[in-house]
C-alpha cells in the first residue's frame, strides 16, 4: 500500500525510518540509513517539514529530524508505514565466500570448506558476518562462535577503525554481549556497551527477510532494539558444543 501511495523511493525510505523505525538524525545520517543520496534526503526532509510530518532541532551543531508525533494524522501515517513489509534481502553471490571465511573462524556451517582469514581481515569478516546474520538465521546461531574464537583481537580501538554506522554498531553490540554471556567473558560485555548508540530507541525486526514471524521473549535482543524468533537457548546448545 505504501509503495502504491508514495511513489518516491526516497520518501518511502525516510517515512519508514522516521515513522516506522522511530529513527532520528541529521540529513547525512538519515540518508545513509535510507541508502539514498544526501541531496534527495535533504529535499524530502524539507518537504516533510513544510507538511509538518517531521520536526527538527539543533543538537551539537547539527539539525536533527524526527517524526512529528503531534501531527493530527500521526496514527494513520504510523499504521500505513507499519503495514509496509520489509523488502526481501536475497542471497548474494558473495555470501558463500563469506560463509567459508566464517567457517575458518569457527562457524559450523555444513558443506563449506574454510577460506583462510588473515588477522587483519578478522574484524571485517565479523562485521560482514553480522550483516549476513540479519538475513540468515543459521549464520546468526553460529556467529557467537566466531566472535569467541577471535575475542583477543576485538577491542574498542579496532572497531573505531571500521567507522561503523549505528545499525552495524547495534548488530555487533548484540553479538558481543550475547557471546560474552554465553562464554562468561565480562570484557566482551563492556566492549558491547561501547558500541551502543543512544539514538537507536525503536524496536525493529532482527531478521530482514520480508516475512513477519512470531517473536520470543529475549531481553538481550530487546536491549539492542531487536525482535527475533530466537532466545538464549537457541544459541547456547551450539555454542557449548563447539566452543574450543
C-alpha positions in Angstrom: 0.0 0.0 0.0 2.7 2.5 0.9 4.6 1.7 -2.3 1.4 2.5 -4.3 0.6 5.7 -2.5 4.1 7.0 -2.1 5.8 6.6 -5.5 9.1 8.2 -4.4 11.6 5.6 -3.1 13.4 8.3 -1.1 10.3 9.4 0.5 9.2 5.9 1.3 12.5 5.0 2.9 12.5 8.2 5.0 8.9 7.7 6.1 9.8 4.1 7.1 12.8 5.2 9.1 11.2 8.2 10.9 7.7 6.8 11.4 8.1 3.1 11.3 11.5 2.5 13.0 11.4 5.8 15.0 14.9 6.9 13.9 16.1 10.4 14.3 19.1 12.1 12.9 20.8 14.6 10.6 20.2 14.7 6.9 23.5 12.8 6.4 22.7 10.1 9.0 19.2 9.5 7.6 20.4 9.5 4.0 22.9 6.8 5.0 20.4 4.7 6.9 17.9 5.0 4.0 20.6 4.2 1.4 19.8 7.3 -0.7 21.7 10.4 -1.8 22.2 13.3 0.5 20.6 15.8 -1.9 17.5 13.6 -2.3 17.1 13.2 1.5 17.6 16.9 2.1 14.9 17.8 -0.4 12.4 15.3 1.0 13.0 16.2 4.7 12.5 19.9 3.9 9.2 19.0 2.1 8.1 16.8 5.1 8.9 19.7 7.4 6.7 22.1 5.4 3.9 19.5 5.6 4.6 19.2 9.4 5.3 15.5 9.1 8.7 16.0 10.7 10.2 18.3 13.3 13.8 19.3 13.8 16.0 20.8 16.4 19.7 21.6 16.8 21.8 19.2 18.7 25.5 19.7 19.0 25.8 21.9 15.9 23.7 19.7 13.6 20.0 19.8 12.7 18.3 16.6 13.8 15.0 15.4 12.3 12.3 13.2 13.8 8.7 12.2 13.2 6.1 14.8 14.3 4.1 12.6 16.5 1.8 15.5 17.4 0.5 15.7 13.8 -3.3 15.2 13.6 -2.9 12.3 11.2 0.0 10.7 13.1 -1.9 7.5 13.9 -3.0 7.0 10.3 0.6 7.5 9.0 2.1 5.2 11.6 -0.4 2.4 10.6 0.3 2.9 6.9 4.0 2.7 7.4 3.7 -0.3 9.8 1.7 -2.2 7.2 4.5 -2.0 4.6 6.5 -5.2 4.6 10.3 -5.0 4.7 12.0 -5.7 1.4 13.2 -9.2 1.0 17.0 -9.3 1.1 18.0 -12.1 -1.4 21.2 -14.2 -1.1 24.1 -12.5 -2.8 26.8 -14.0 -4.9 29.5 -13.2 -2.4 27.6 -14.9 0.5 29.2 -18.3 0.0 32.7 -16.8 0.1 31.9 -15.0 3.3 30.4 -18.2 4.9 33.6 -20.0 4.1 35.5 -17.3 5.9 33.2 -17.7 8.9 33.9 -21.5 8.8 37.6 -20.6 9.2 36.7 -18.6 12.3 34.8 -21.5 13.8 31.3 -21.4 12.4 30.0 -25.0 12.0 28.4 -24.4 8.6 28.0 -27.7 6.8 29.2 -28.4 3.3 31.6 -25.5 3.2 35.4 -25.6 3.1 37.1 -22.9 5.2 38.7 -20.0 3.5 41.7 -18.6 5.3 41.2 -15.3 7.1 44.3 -13.2 7.9 44.4 -11.4 11.3 43.9 -8.1 9.5 40.6 -9.4 8.0 39.1 -10.8 11.2 37.1 -7.8 12.3 35.9 -7.0 8.8 34.8 -10.6 8.5 32.9 -10.4 11.8 31.2 -7.2 10.6 30.2 -8.7 7.3 29.1 -11.9 9.1 26.9 -9.8 11.4 25.2 -8.2 8.4 24.7 -11.6 6.8 23.2 -12.9 10.1 20.4 -10.4 9.6 19.3 -12.4 6.5 20.3 -15.9 7.6 19.3 -17.5 10.9 21.8 -20.3 10.6 24.6 -17.9 10.3 23.2 -15.9 13.3 23.3 -19.1 15.5 26.9 -19.8 14.5 28.3 -16.2 14.8 28.9 -16.2 18.6 31.5 -19.0 18.0 33.4 -16.7 15.5 33.4 -13.8 18.0 34.6 -16.1 20.8 37.4 -17.6 18.8 38.9 -14.2 17.9 37.9 -12.4 21.1 41.5 -11.4 21.9 41.6 -9.3 18.7 38.4 -7.5 19.5 39.0 -4.1 21.0 37.3 -0.7 21.1 40.1 0.8 19.1 39.8 -1.9 16.4 36.1 -1.3 16.0 36.6 2.5 15.9 38.9 2.0 12.9 36.0 0.5 11.0 33.9 3.7 11.1 30.7 1.9 11.9 27.2 3.2 11.3 24.5 3.0 14.0 22.8 -0.1 12.8 26.0 -2.0 12.4 27.1 -0.9 15.9 23.9 -2.4 17.4 24.1 -5.6 15.5 27.7 -6.1 16.6 26.9 -5.0 20.1 24.1 -7.6 20.3 26.5 -10.4 19.2 29.3 -9.2 21.5 27.0 -9.1 24.5 25.5 -12.5 23.5 29.0 -14.0 23.2 30.1 -12.5 26.5 27.0 -14.1 28.2 27.5 -17.4 26.6 31.2 -17.6 27.3 31.3 -15.8 30.6 33.6 -13.1 29.4 32.7 -9.7 31.0 35.2 -7.8 28.9 33.0 -8.5 25.9 30.0 -7.1 27.7 31.9 -3.8 28.3 33.0 -3.7 24.7 29.4 -4.3 23.5 28.3 -1.3 25.6 30.8 0.9 24.0 29.0 0.4 20.7 25.6 1.5 21.9 24.0 4.4 20.1 21.5 6.1 22.3 19.6 7.4 19.3 18.6 3.9 18.4 15.5 3.5 20.5 12.9 1.8 18.3 12.3 -1.9 18.3 12.8 -3.5 14.9 12.9 -7.0 13.4 16.4 -8.5 13.6 15.9 -10.8 10.6 15.4 -8.8 7.4 13.7 -11.5 5.4 10.5 -9.7 4.4 8.4 -12.2 6.4 6.7 -11.5 9.7 7.5 -14.2 12.2 6.5 -14.8 15.8 8.9 -13.4 18.3 10.2 -14.8 21.6 10.9 -13.2 24.8 14.6 -12.3 24.6 15.7 -9.4 26.8 19.2 -9.3 25.5 17.9 -8.7 21.9 15.4 -6.2 23.1 18.1 -4.2 24.9 19.7 -3.7 21.4 16.4 -2.8 19.8 15.7 -6.1 18.1 12.8 -8.5 18.0 13.6 -12.0 16.9 12.2 -15.6 16.9 15.2 -16.9 18.9 16.2 -16.8 22.5 19.3 -17.6 24.6 18.6 -21.3 24.4 18.7 -21.1 20.6 22.4 -20.1 20.8 23.5 -21.9 24.0 23.4 -25.5 22.7 25.5 -24.8 19.6 28.0 -22.6 21.5 28.5 -25.2 24.2 29.0 -28.0 21.6 31.6 -26.2 19.5 33.5 -23.9 21.9 37.2 -24.5 21.7 
